């Protein structure tokens, strides 16, 4: 069964924020920078120290985060994304089709780190990141 986690986008201070949340909630924090990732060559050099992906897991709380801002910039509304973490290929494809109906596909499902990932803004303006 899929789970939903919050995915927060920051303006260069993801590391600081995630360390703060770790102090608040405890748990295991992992931080991945653009530099050294498979995405390194796709991003400008000035972004290489930014956090590509952060994950804090503590008991029933999972907070995901990134410094990777969309071209439109960071605004209230696109700084919080619901991350739907799927358990099967069928599950991610099914939810992707349903959530994108009458919405906007930000980026289609594609292979990513041994799984799949895709982005949608649903018809109500809610940002979704689907990952398997």
PATORDREN-337368 format. One line per field, with one value per residue: x, y negated, z of N, C-alpha, C, O in turn; residue in three letters; residue number from 1. Coordinates in pm, 1 decimal, always signed. Layout:
// PATORDREN-337368
n.X	[X; ...]
n.Y	[Y; ...]
n.Z	[Z; ...]
ca.X	[X; ...]
ca.Y	[Y; ...]
ca.Z	[Z; ...]
c.X	[X; ...]
c.Y	[Y; ...]
c.Z	[Z; ...]
o.X	[X; ...]
o.Y	[Y; ...]
o.Z	[Z; ...]
residu	[ALA; ...]
num	[NUM; ...]
This chain:
// PATORDREN-337368
n.X	[+84.0; +51.5; +214.7; +184.0; +392.0; +523.4; +679.4; +914.6; +1020.8; +1303.3; +1483.4; +1770.7; +1834.2; +1786.5; +1943.3; +1990.7; +1723.7; +1639.9; +1816.7; +1727.8; +1464.8; +1538.4; +1645.7; +1409.3; +1237.4; +1397.6; +1546.4; +1664.0; +1864.1; +1926.0; +2123.4; +2159.5; +2367.3; +2371.3; +2616.3; +2812.3; +2598.5; +2391.5; +2266.4; +2431.8; +2566.1; +2354.3; +2285.1; +2359.6; +2690.5; +2686.2; +2484.0; +2569.1; +2631.9; +2387.9; +2107.5; +1995.9; +1828.1; +1672.2; +1607.8; +1426.4; +1363.0; +1165.3; +1024.4; +686.9; +701.3; +792.7; +986.4; +1055.6; +1284.9; +1425.6; +1651.1; +1599.6; +1463.8; +1181.9; +1160.3; +987.8; +1033.4; +1022.9; +729.5; +458.4; +265.9; +388.3; +592.3; +541.3; +490.0; +302.2; +428.2; +386.9; +457.3; +499.3; +445.6; +451.6; +500.0; +262.1; +94.9; +205.2; +170.5; -108.4; -202.4; -80.6; -210.8; -474.6; -448.2; -352.7; -560.9; -746.7; -562.4; -225.0; +58.5; +365.3; +615.2; +656.1; +612.2; +917.0; +1224.0; +1420.6; +1676.5; +1669.5; +1399.5; +1084.3; +970.8; +757.9; +582.6; +302.7; +50.4; -247.0; -601.3; -691.9; -486.3; -292.7; +32.1; +200.7; +433.7; +520.7; +658.9; +837.2]
n.Y	[+118.5; -221.7; -514.0; -846.6; -1124.3; -1436.5; -1671.5; -1906.6; -2215.2; -2418.3; -2731.4; -2712.3; -2660.2; -2404.5; -2207.3; -2328.9; -2352.7; -2082.8; -1974.6; -2113.5; -2005.7; -1746.4; -1780.5; -1844.8; -1617.5; -1392.2; -1085.2; -939.9; -1110.5; -1171.8; -1328.3; -1435.4; -1584.7; -1780.1; -1762.9; -1487.9; -1325.2; -1132.2; -1329.4; -1545.3; -1652.3; -1766.3; -2001.9; -2349.5; -2457.3; -2623.6; -2519.4; -2284.8; -2235.0; -2241.0; -2080.7; -1793.7; -1586.5; -1519.7; -1325.3; -1256.0; -1027.6; -918.9; -719.2; -723.1; -942.1; -1094.7; -1317.6; -1477.9; -1658.9; -1933.6; -2150.9; -2214.7; -2420.4; -2501.0; -2634.4; -2852.7; -2967.3; -2989.4; -2971.5; -3030.7; -2750.8; -2604.5; -2517.5; -2309.4; -1972.3; -1679.8; -1369.3; -1072.7; -761.6; -473.4; -116.1; +66.4; +110.1; +111.5; -24.2; -289.3; -372.9; -356.3; -543.5; -772.5; -813.3; -856.5; -1082.8; -1276.1; -1331.0; -1583.0; -1754.5; -1886.0; -1757.2; -1775.3; -1655.3; -1359.1; -1010.2; -847.4; -658.0; -645.0; -638.6; -349.3; -305.9; -455.4; -788.4; -1073.9; -1383.1; -1583.1; -1834.7; -1847.3; -1877.2; -2050.7; -2211.3; -2102.9; -1992.0; -1700.3; -1439.7; -1143.8; -833.6; -534.1]
n.Z	[+0.0; -75.4; +63.5; +200.1; +213.0; +331.1; +116.8; +114.4; -25.3; -40.9; -33.7; -80.4; +183.5; +275.9; +407.2; +659.0; +751.6; +758.9; +945.0; +1166.8; +1188.1; +1246.6; +1500.9; +1629.8; +1590.0; +1605.2; +1481.2; +1166.5; +943.7; +607.6; +363.9; +36.8; -191.2; -495.8; -621.9; -703.0; -744.6; -974.9; -1119.8; -1139.7; -1373.0; -1505.2; -1389.6; -1316.2; -1213.4; -984.8; -832.3; -722.0; -450.6; -335.1; -177.5; -319.4; -251.1; +54.5; +343.6; +627.5; +870.2; +1126.5; +1354.5; +1292.4; +1131.4; +832.0; +660.0; +365.7; +157.3; -41.9; -221.9; -477.5; -684.8; -884.1; -1223.5; -1218.4; -978.1; -615.5; -439.1; -209.1; -195.9; -402.8; -252.8; -89.9; -131.9; -185.9; -134.4; -283.2; -211.2; -371.4; -379.4; -585.4; -941.6; -1086.4; -906.6; -897.1; -1162.6; -1188.9; -991.6; -1094.3; -1340.4; -1248.2; -1072.1; -1246.3; -1413.7; -1558.2; -1455.7; -1442.1; -1590.6; -1459.0; -1492.9; -1675.2; -1578.7; -1521.5; -1538.6; -1242.4; -1019.1; -993.4; -978.8; -1037.9; -1112.7; -1101.3; -1168.4; -1075.5; -1095.4; -946.4; -1037.0; -847.1; -782.2; -618.1; -550.9; -646.7; -598.2; -729.8; -648.2; -701.5]
ca.X	[+0.0; +127.4; +211.9; +200.1; +484.0; +537.1; +803.9; +932.2; +1122.1; +1367.9; +1558.1; +1911.6; +1854.5; +1730.4; +2028.0; +1961.4; +1588.0; +1630.5; +1887.2; +1634.2; +1359.5; +1600.0; +1650.1; +1271.4; +1172.6; +1492.4; +1542.0; +1777.8; +1862.8; +2019.9; +2129.9; +2234.1; +2389.0; +2374.2; +2751.4; +2829.1; +2477.3; +2377.5; +2208.8; +2530.4; +2593.9; +2232.8; +2259.7; +2471.8; +2790.4; +2650.4; +2385.1; +2625.2; +2628.7; +2248.5; +2054.3; +1911.4; +1724.2; +1690.6; +1504.5; +1429.9; +1269.4; +1157.9; +900.5; +585.0; +718.1; +891.5; +989.1; +1146.0; +1311.2; +1518.7; +1676.4; +1584.1; +1348.6; +1131.8; +1193.6; +899.5; +1073.2; +960.0; +617.0; +368.4; +185.5; +474.2; +699.1; +499.2; +443.6; +270.2; +506.0; +317.2; +558.0; +427.1; +514.0; +461.1; +493.4; +120.0; +41.1; +246.7; +107.2; -250.9; -221.5; -38.0; -320.6; -589.9; -421.2; -326.9; -685.9; -785.9; -454.5; -109.2; +175.4; +488.2; +707.8; +597.0; +681.5; +1040.2; +1315.6; +1494.9; +1738.2; +1622.3; +1254.4; +1019.4; +930.2; +680.2; +525.6; +169.7; -31.4; -382.1; -698.4; -716.2; -364.1; -205.2; +151.6; +226.0; +551.0; +497.7; +786.5; +839.2]
ca.Y	[+0.0; -346.6; -606.9; -987.2; -1202.0; -1575.2; -1702.7; -2050.7; -2275.9; -2531.0; -2823.6; -2706.0; -2632.2; -2272.4; -2142.4; -2393.4; -2316.9; -1940.0; -1955.9; -2164.5; -1906.1; -1631.9; -1814.8; -1842.5; -1487.1; -1282.0; -1000.5; -926.8; -1210.6; -1156.0; -1445.4; -1411.9; -1706.3; -1764.2; -1715.5; -1346.4; -1250.2; -1110.7; -1449.9; -1653.7; -1714.9; -1831.0; -2125.2; -2443.9; -2437.7; -2696.6; -2443.5; -2155.1; -2215.6; -2236.5; -1948.5; -1734.5; -1511.2; -1496.4; -1238.3; -1238.0; -922.6; -902.6; -647.9; -733.3; -1069.1; -1104.9; -1448.4; -1482.2; -1796.8; -1963.2; -2290.2; -2222.2; -2506.8; -2500.8; -2753.2; -2962.9; -3017.5; -2930.7; -3049.6; -2955.3; -2665.5; -2504.8; -2481.0; -2186.8; -1871.1; -1550.8; -1262.7; -945.3; -657.2; -353.0; +11.1; +146.0; +39.4; +94.8; -125.7; -423.8; -405.3; -375.5; -672.2; -880.0; -835.7; -912.7; -1216.7; -1372.0; -1358.9; -1723.6; -1829.9; -1916.4; -1671.6; -1855.3; -1568.5; -1225.2; -901.0; -805.7; -583.1; -732.5; -566.7; -212.2; -302.6; -553.0; -912.9; -1162.4; -1497.3; -1626.4; -1930.6; -1796.2; -1978.0; -2143.8; -2288.1; -2034.2; -1935.9; -1561.2; -1368.6; -999.3; -763.3; -389.7]
ca.Z	[+0.0; -86.0; +176.8; +162.4; +296.0; +289.6; +48.0; +129.3; -110.4; +25.8; -118.9; -44.1; +325.5; +307.0; +507.8; +787.8; +792.2; +790.8; +1072.4; +1267.5; +1206.3; +1313.6; +1644.4; +1679.7; +1584.0; +1612.0; +1363.6; +1077.5; +837.4; +497.1; +277.2; -87.0; -268.8; -641.3; -653.2; -674.9; -779.5; -1119.6; -1179.7; -1131.6; -1502.7; -1554.2; -1316.0; -1317.9; -1108.7; -862.3; -755.1; -683.4; -305.3; -291.6; -143.9; -422.5; -181.2; +198.1; +400.4; +772.0; +908.9; +1271.1; +1388.0; +1188.1; +1060.7; +725.0; +595.8; +252.2; +121.1; -150.0; -260.4; -621.7; -710.6; -1021.2; -1300.6; -1180.8; -847.2; -497.7; -390.3; -122.8; -282.2; -465.8; -159.5; -22.5; -225.6; -126.1; -196.9; -278.6; -226.6; -412.7; -354.6; -707.6; -1068.7; -1116.3; -816.4; -937.5; -1290.8; -1162.3; -924.4; -1183.7; -1435.0; -1177.4; -1019.6; -1353.6; -1485.3; -1549.1; -1393.5; -1525.8; -1568.2; -1452.4; -1565.1; -1683.7; -1510.8; -1587.4; -1452.9; -1152.2; -907.2; -981.2; -967.9; -1124.4; -1047.9; -1187.0; -1097.4; -1119.6; -1020.6; -972.0; -1080.3; -737.0; -760.5; -522.9; -612.5; -611.7; -646.7; -718.0; -653.3; -679.9]
c.X	[+88.2; +116.9; +230.5; +291.3; +485.1; +674.5; +814.7; +1043.2; +1171.9; +1449.1; +1704.7; +1938.2; +1792.7; +1810.7; +1996.1; +1824.4; +1578.8; +1706.0; +1800.2; +1524.4; +1413.5; +1610.1; +1510.5; +1216.8; +1265.7; +1490.0; +1669.7; +1763.2; +1966.9; +2008.1; +2213.4; +2245.5; +2384.7; +2510.0; +2764.8; +2707.9; +2475.9; +2323.6; +2309.6; +2550.7; +2473.2; +2207.3; +2381.7; +2563.0; +2751.4; +2546.5; +2443.2; +2630.1; +2487.0; +2207.9; +1960.1; +1795.9; +1765.1; +1576.7; +1528.4; +1321.6; +1279.2; +1023.2; +801.5; +597.5; +825.3; +876.9; +1095.3; +1168.7; +1415.3; +1538.0; +1647.7; +1453.3; +1310.4; +1167.2; +1111.3; +936.9; +995.1; +850.8; +537.5; +273.9; +271.5; +590.5; +663.8; +439.8; +408.7; +344.8; +433.3; +418.0; +485.7; +513.0; +531.4; +454.9; +347.2; +60.9; +77.8; +179.6; -41.4; -277.2; -183.9; -149.9; -437.0; -565.0; -399.1; -452.6; -731.4; -681.1; -344.0; +3.6; +298.3; +601.6; +652.7; +675.0; +804.9; +1128.1; +1400.8; +1544.9; +1678.7; +1472.6; +1195.0; +983.9; +850.6; +618.2; +397.6; +124.2; -174.8; -478.1; -733.9; -593.3; -267.7; -90.4; +176.5; +356.8; +522.8; +628.5; +764.6; +983.0]
c.Y	[-124.3; -427.2; -748.2; -1053.8; -1345.8; -1594.2; -1854.6; -2101.3; -2403.3; -2612.4; -2827.2; -2675.0; -2498.5; -2203.4; -2197.1; -2351.5; -2170.9; -1907.5; -2004.2; -2060.7; -1780.3; -1658.0; -1807.8; -1700.1; -1369.0; -1205.6; -1003.0; -1024.9; -1174.6; -1278.0; -1410.2; -1544.2; -1675.0; -1707.5; -1569.1; -1261.6; -1224.2; -1233.6; -1564.1; -1726.1; -1788.5; -1967.3; -2216.9; -2424.2; -2507.6; -2623.6; -2315.4; -2131.7; -2215.4; -2092.4; -1904.1; -1660.5; -1491.4; -1409.2; -1224.0; -1137.2; -902.3; -841.8; -659.4; -860.9; -1054.4; -1242.3; -1442.3; -1628.3; -1811.0; -2113.2; -2313.9; -2292.4; -2499.9; -2632.2; -2875.0; -3025.7; -2949.0; -3024.0; -2964.6; -2879.8; -2562.7; -2465.2; -2356.6; -2093.9; -1746.1; -1443.7; -1131.0; -836.2; -525.0; -228.6; +94.5; +55.1; +12.4; -20.0; -266.6; -464.3; -434.2; -512.0; -789.3; -914.8; -905.9; -1056.0; -1320.3; -1406.0; -1502.0; -1809.3; -1857.2; -1820.9; -1761.4; -1781.9; -1427.1; -1124.0; -862.8; -731.9; -679.6; -648.6; -427.1; -198.0; -396.0; -675.4; -995.4; -1272.4; -1546.4; -1744.6; -1889.0; -1910.6; -2078.3; -2228.7; -2225.6; -1969.5; -1795.7; -1514.7; -1220.7; -928.3; -616.2; -344.9]
c.Z	[+0.0; +42.7; +124.1; +264.2; +246.7; +226.3; +46.3; +38.3; -43.9; -74.0; -74.9; +101.5; +368.5; +416.4; +647.4; +839.9; +834.8; +919.4; +1188.5; +1295.3; +1273.6; +1463.9; +1705.9; +1693.0; +1607.7; +1481.4; +1282.8; +962.2; +733.0; +406.4; +154.6; -161.7; -417.4; -682.5; -611.2; -707.3; -930.2; -1192.7; -1191.2; -1265.1; -1560.0; -1491.1; -1322.0; -1195.8; -977.5; -777.0; -694.7; -532.5; -249.7; -261.3; -255.1; -356.6; -35.3; +246.2; +549.2; +808.3; +1059.0; +1306.3; +1272.6; +1106.0; +954.3; +661.7; +486.4; +214.3; +12.5; -162.2; -407.8; -657.3; -858.1; -1090.2; -1260.2; -1047.1; -736.9; -448.3; -292.8; -214.8; -352.1; -375.9; -77.9; -128.2; -146.6; -203.4; -175.8; -312.1; -250.9; -393.3; -480.6; -829.6; -1106.5; -1034.4; -864.1; -1069.0; -1273.1; -1097.4; -1013.9; -1281.8; -1365.1; -1131.2; -1129.5; -1433.5; -1454.6; -1476.7; -1494.0; -1490.2; -1573.0; -1520.6; -1560.1; -1602.6; -1591.5; -1487.2; -1371.6; -1035.3; -887.8; -963.2; -1071.1; -1042.8; -1149.5; -1103.9; -1161.2; -1033.8; -1050.1; -1004.3; -970.4; -704.9; -661.0; -598.5; -556.8; -673.6; -623.2; -737.9; -625.1; -682.9]
o.X	[+189.4; +23.0; +286.1; +271.3; +450.7; +774.0; +733.3; +1147.8; +1093.2; +1479.0; +1756.2; +2054.3; +1751.8; +1752.7; +1977.0; +1809.6; +1516.3; +1662.9; +1799.2; +1494.3; +1341.9; +1586.1; +1495.6; +1156.9; +1218.9; +1437.6; +1770.5; +1662.7; +2082.8; +1898.3; +2325.4; +2144.6; +2393.4; +2518.7; +2732.6; +2713.8; +2550.8; +2333.9; +2277.1; +2552.2; +2488.3; +2117.8; +2494.6; +2518.5; +2780.8; +2523.4; +2372.7; +2632.2; +2467.3; +2266.1; +1858.3; +1681.2; +1877.8; +1464.3; +1636.8; +1203.5; +1386.0; +919.5; +829.8; +513.7; +935.6; +769.0; +1210.2; +1081.6; +1484.7; +1453.9; +1670.0; +1346.7; +1396.9; +1200.3; +1159.8; +878.4; +912.0; +875.9; +547.4; +209.6; +233.6; +677.5; +748.1; +350.7; +478.1; +326.4; +420.2; +458.6; +419.4; +635.9; +616.0; +411.2; +313.5; -13.8; -8.8; +136.7; -94.6; -363.6; -248.5; -179.8; -491.4; -651.2; -423.9; -451.3; -752.2; -708.7; -365.6; +39.3; +331.6; +676.2; +608.3; +788.8; +798.8; +1108.5; +1447.5; +1464.6; +1641.5; +1423.9; +1250.3; +968.8; +874.7; +602.4; +384.7; +155.9; -219.3; -439.8; -798.8; -595.6; -169.6; -112.0; +173.7; +386.8; +503.3; +702.1; +685.8; +1011.0]
o.Y	[-128.7; -411.0; -767.9; -1041.8; -1372.4; -1540.5; -1922.8; -2037.5; -2485.5; -2566.7; -2932.4; -2664.1; -2482.2; -2146.8; -2120.7; -2318.7; -2139.4; -1820.7; -1943.4; -2031.1; -1714.9; -1568.2; -1769.0; -1665.8; -1257.0; -1254.7; -1060.3; -1023.5; -1149.6; -1324.7; -1360.9; -1608.1; -1559.5; -1617.2; -1532.3; -1138.9; -1287.4; -1241.5; -1669.2; -1849.1; -1866.0; -2040.0; -2169.0; -2380.5; -2455.8; -2661.3; -2244.4; -2016.1; -2192.3; -1996.8; -1968.0; -1670.1; -1451.6; -1417.5; -1184.9; -1158.6; -872.5; -906.0; -609.6; -886.6; -1007.5; -1279.3; -1406.1; -1712.3; -1715.4; -2192.2; -2424.3; -2231.0; -2493.7; -2730.4; -2987.9; -3126.3; -2861.7; -3141.0; -2841.9; -2939.1; -2446.0; -2388.5; -2304.6; -2132.6; -1710.9; -1429.2; -1084.0; -820.8; -471.9; -235.3; +183.8; -59.7; -96.6; -102.6; -353.8; -578.8; -526.3; -587.0; -894.0; -1032.2; -1003.4; -1142.1; -1439.0; -1500.1; -1537.5; -1923.7; -1852.3; -1806.1; -1816.8; -1841.3; -1380.3; -1148.4; -847.9; -742.3; -781.5; -593.3; -391.2; -88.6; -413.0; -668.7; -986.4; -1257.8; -1551.1; -1752.8; -1894.5; -2027.5; -2179.4; -2308.7; -2289.5; -1900.3; -1774.7; -1547.0; -1177.9; -957.5; -577.9; -226.1]
o.Z	[+69.9; +120.6; +16.0; +385.1; +131.5; +275.0; -16.0; +26.1; +3.2; -184.3; -36.8; +140.9; +483.5; +509.0; +742.0; +957.6; +936.0; +995.4; +1295.5; +1411.0; +1349.3; +1544.6; +1821.8; +1794.9; +1628.2; +1381.4; +1324.3; +891.1; +766.1; +376.3; +167.5; -191.8; -459.0; -765.7; -498.2; -698.5; -1004.7; -1315.1; -1246.6; -1268.6; -1654.5; -1534.3; -1331.7; -1089.7; -869.7; -662.1; -622.9; -490.1; -130.4; -312.5; -281.6; -400.2; -5.9; +196.7; +592.3; +780.8; +1112.5; +1289.6; +1163.7; +1019.6; +982.3; +615.5; +511.7; +236.7; -22.2; -119.4; -457.5; -659.5; -945.5; -1023.7; -1267.1; -1007.2; -762.1; -419.2; -293.3; -301.4; -360.9; -417.0; -4.8; -203.9; -51.2; -324.3; -62.8; -427.3; -161.9; -391.1; -484.1; -822.4; -1152.9; -1086.8; -870.9; -1083.8; -1335.1; -1142.7; -1009.6; -1303.5; -1417.0; -1148.8; -1108.6; -1513.0; -1338.5; -1440.8; -1615.1; -1373.3; -1677.7; -1598.4; -1455.3; -1562.7; -1713.5; -1366.1; -1422.4; -960.3; -776.1; -934.9; -1179.8; -920.9; -1269.9; -982.7; -1283.5; -915.1; -1164.7; -999.3; -997.4; -611.3; -622.8; -698.0; -435.5; -788.5; -509.4; -832.2; -538.6; -666.9]
residu	[UNK; UNK; UNK; UNK; UNK; UNK; UNK; UNK; UNK; UNK; UNK; UNK; UNK; UNK; UNK; UNK; UNK; UNK; UNK; UNK; UNK; UNK; UNK; UNK; UNK; UNK; UNK; UNK; UNK; UNK; UNK; UNK; UNK; UNK; UNK; UNK; UNK; UNK; UNK; UNK; UNK; UNK; UNK; UNK; UNK; UNK; UNK; UNK; UNK; UNK; UNK; UNK; UNK; UNK; UNK; UNK; UNK; UNK; UNK; UNK; UNK; UNK; UNK; UNK; UNK; UNK; UNK; UNK; UNK; UNK; UNK; UNK; UNK; UNK; UNK; UNK; UNK; UNK; UNK; UNK; UNK; UNK; UNK; UNK; UNK; UNK; UNK; UNK; UNK; UNK; UNK; UNK; UNK; UNK; UNK; UNK; UNK; UNK; UNK; UNK; UNK; UNK; UNK; UNK; UNK; UNK; UNK; UNK; UNK; UNK; UNK; UNK; UNK; UNK; UNK; UNK; UNK; UNK; UNK; UNK; UNK; UNK; UNK; UNK; UNK; UNK; UNK; UNK; UNK; UNK; UNK; UNK]
num	[1; 2; 3; 4; 5; 6; 7; 8; 9; 10; 11; 12; 13; 14; 15; 16; 17; 18; 19; 20; 21; 22; 23; 24; 25; 26; 27; 28; 29; 30; 31; 32; 33; 34; 35; 36; 37; 38; 39; 40; 41; 42; 43; 44; 45; 46; 47; 48; 49; 50; 51; 52; 53; 54; 55; 56; 57; 58; 59; 60; 61; 62; 63; 64; 65; 66; 67; 68; 69; 70; 71; 72; 73; 74; 75; 76; 77; 78; 79; 80; 81; 82; 83; 84; 85; 86; 87; 88; 89; 90; 91; 92; 93; 94; 95; 96; 97; 98; 99; 100; 101; 102; 103; 104; 105; 106; 107; 108; 109; 110; 111; 112; 113; 114; 115; 116; 117; 118; 119; 120; 121; 122; 123; 124; 125; 126; 127; 128; 129; 130; 131; 132]
